[in-house]
Amino acid sequence: MSPLVEQRVNQPSSHICWLWEAGLVPYKTAWEWQRSHLNRLIRQPDSPDLLILLEHPPVYTLGQGATLDFVKFDLERTDAEIHRVERGGEVTYHGPGQLVGYPILNLRRYRQDLHWYLRQLEEVVIRAIAPFGLAGDRIDGLTGVWVGGRKVGAIGVKVSRWVTMHGFSLNVCPEMRGFGAIVPCGIGDRPVGCLADWIPEITVAEVQGAIAQSFAEVFEVTLQPYCITVNDL
């Protein structure tokens, strides 16, 4: 567990949120984890919330209503891993060097307002990158976080009975070529960037601690280390 998270553990808070720092995880595995905990929170609303922080091997995901117009390769003639999932939004890319956060939260504990929730996720990213000297911006009408006109943070969520899944991604130091095969999030007139564009030596490990700390602050939760087991699935 990162030092920043340790600062928050055991501090008074109205909510406990489990933190699972999972490392590099195949997309389908993490997808099952999310659905499992979402179902748990629906069945047992008093169960703790969960924040999963991880990286994925290279994968493309499309939102449930995403158009294929934003995919530049032939889906029938590719070895790329591709999944259409329940979240909103268009196509995006995940790969090593990109930090992905999956909050599984019962919004009845916070605010039953999807617009509010999206803005809170943006705030998590904005606060997390500020200590690195990077100013995150919002753009009216577009969900996500930009630095210097480049999109570094993407958000796509699903809410079932006010329980959330999917979440946000932050480009820390990924191989950016993966984004070249798509129009990321369907936004063709604004470039995608990563934190390494400004801080070449930055690592996911550094940023992961900052994300955990800012998440705890923004959602006013106490993070407790957690590890998913077979009995949880």
PEDA-V897476 format. One record per residue. N is the residue number from 1. PHI is phi as a letter, one per 30 degrees, with the letter a starting at -180 (NA if undefined). BURIAL is 1 if it has 16 or more other C-alpha atoms within 10 Angstrom, else 0. D_LAST is the distance of its C-alpha to the last C-alpha in Angstrom with 2 decimals. Layout:
n: (N,N)
phi: (PHI,PHI)
burial: (BURIAL,BURIAL)
d_last: (D_LAST,D_LAST)
//
This chain:
n: (1,2,3,4,5,6,7,8,9,10,11,12,13,14,15,16,17,18,19,20,21,22,23,24,25,26,27,28,29,30,31,32,33,34,35,36,37,38,39,40,41,42,43,44,45,46,47,48,49,50,51,52,53,54,55,56,57,58,59,60,61,62,63,64,65,66,67,68,69,70,71,72,73,74,75,76,77,78,79,80,81,82,83,84,85,86,87,88,89,90,91,92,93,94,95,96,97,98,99,100,101,102,103,104,105,106,107,108,109,110,111,112,113,114,115,116,117,118,119,120,121,122,123,124,125,126,127,128,129,130,131,132,133,134,135,136,137,138,139,140,141,142,143,144,145,146,147,148,149,150,151,152,153,154,155,156,157,158,159,160,161,162,163,164,165,166,167,168,169,170,171,172,173,174,175,176,177,178,179,180,181,182,183,184,185,186,187,188,189,190,191,192,193,194,195,196,197,198,199,200,201,202,203,204,205,206,207,208,209,210,211,212,213,214,215,216,217,218,219,220,221,222,223,224,225,226,227,228,229,230,231,232,233)
phi: (NA,d,e,d,d,e,d,c,d,i,d,e,a,d,b,c,b,d,c,c,c,c,i,c,b,e,e,d,d,d,d,d,e,e,d,d,d,e,d,d,d,d,d,b,e,d,d,d,d,b,c,c,c,a,b,c,d,e,a,c,b,c,d,d,c,d,c,d,d,c,c,c,b,d,d,d,b,b,c,d,d,b,b,c,b,d,d,d,j,c,d,b,b,b,a,e,j,c,d,c,b,c,d,c,b,d,d,d,d,c,a,d,a,d,e,e,d,d,d,d,d,e,d,e,d,e,d,d,d,e,d,d,i,c,c,d,c,c,b,e,i,b,d,k,b,c,b,h,i,c,d,c,b,c,b,a,b,b,b,b,h,i,c,c,b,h,l,b,b,b,d,c,b,d,d,d,d,e,d,d,d,b,c,e,h,i,c,c,c,b,d,c,b,b,d,d,d,c,b,e,c,d,b,d,e,d,d,d,d,d,d,e,d,d,d,d,d,d,c,h,b,c,d,b,e,b,b,d,c,e,d,d,c)
burial: (0,0,0,1,1,1,0,1,1,0,0,0,0,0,1,1,1,1,1,1,1,0,0,1,0,0,1,0,0,1,0,0,1,1,1,0,1,1,0,1,1,0,0,0,1,0,1,1,1,1,1,1,1,1,1,1,0,1,1,1,1,1,1,1,0,1,0,1,0,1,1,0,0,0,0,0,0,0,0,0,0,1,0,0,0,1,1,1,1,1,1,1,1,1,1,1,1,1,1,1,1,1,1,1,1,1,1,0,0,0,0,0,0,0,0,0,1,1,0,0,1,1,1,1,1,1,1,1,1,0,0,0,0,1,0,1,1,1,0,0,0,0,1,1,1,1,1,0,0,1,1,1,1,1,1,1,1,1,1,0,0,1,1,1,1,1,1,1,1,1,1,1,1,1,0,1,0,1,1,0,0,1,1,1,1,1,0,0,0,0,0,1,1,1,1,0,0,0,0,0,0,1,1,1,0,0,1,1,1,1,1,1,1,1,1,1,0,0,1,1,1,1,1,1,0,1,0,0,0,0,0,0,0)
d_last: (22.72,25.66,28.82,28.66,25.34,26.77,29.60,27.37,25.19,26.74,29.03,29.44,27.46,26.68,22.92,20.32,18.04,15.54,16.42,14.32,17.02,15.25,18.36,18.74,15.60,15.82,15.63,13.30,10.61,11.15,11.40,7.90,6.90,9.64,9.01,5.67,7.91,10.87,9.95,9.41,12.78,14.37,13.67,14.39,16.82,17.79,14.56,15.40,15.31,13.81,15.85,14.59,17.69,17.91,20.06,19.62,21.71,24.21,22.84,24.31,22.57,24.39,23.89,23.74,27.51,28.50,31.70,32.25,35.56,34.02,32.84,35.74,34.68,34.47,30.91,32.16,33.66,31.29,28.94,27.08,23.36,23.21,20.65,21.54,19.00,19.01,20.75,24.47,27.01,28.35,27.56,26.56,26.07,23.66,24.56,24.96,27.02,25.45,23.25,20.48,19.07,16.17,16.73,14.36,17.13,18.39,21.89,23.42,23.54,25.52,27.37,26.62,28.32,26.82,29.98,29.73,26.12,27.16,30.15,28.10,25.96,29.30,30.62,27.82,28.90,32.59,32.53,30.55,33.08,36.13,36.49,36.86,39.87,38.26,38.86,36.18,37.55,36.45,38.24,39.07,37.33,34.79,31.34,30.74,32.58,35.71,37.77,41.33,40.75,37.80,34.29,31.98,29.11,27.36,25.20,23.30,21.00,19.46,19.61,18.30,19.83,20.67,17.17,17.29,15.41,17.00,19.84,22.55,23.82,26.77,28.94,29.88,31.30,29.83,31.88,33.28,34.34,31.00,32.08,35.35,33.94,32.95,34.33,31.62,30.46,33.52,35.90,38.66,41.25,39.47,38.43,35.13,35.37,33.55,34.28,35.80,38.57,39.93,38.54,38.50,37.03,34.10,30.66,27.07,26.74,29.62,28.37,24.80,26.26,28.46,25.71,23.70,26.97,28.03,24.73,25.14,28.74,28.39,25.68,27.15,24.02,23.58,21.01,19.25,17.62,13.87,11.67,7.91,7.11,5.54,5.57,3.82,0.00)
//
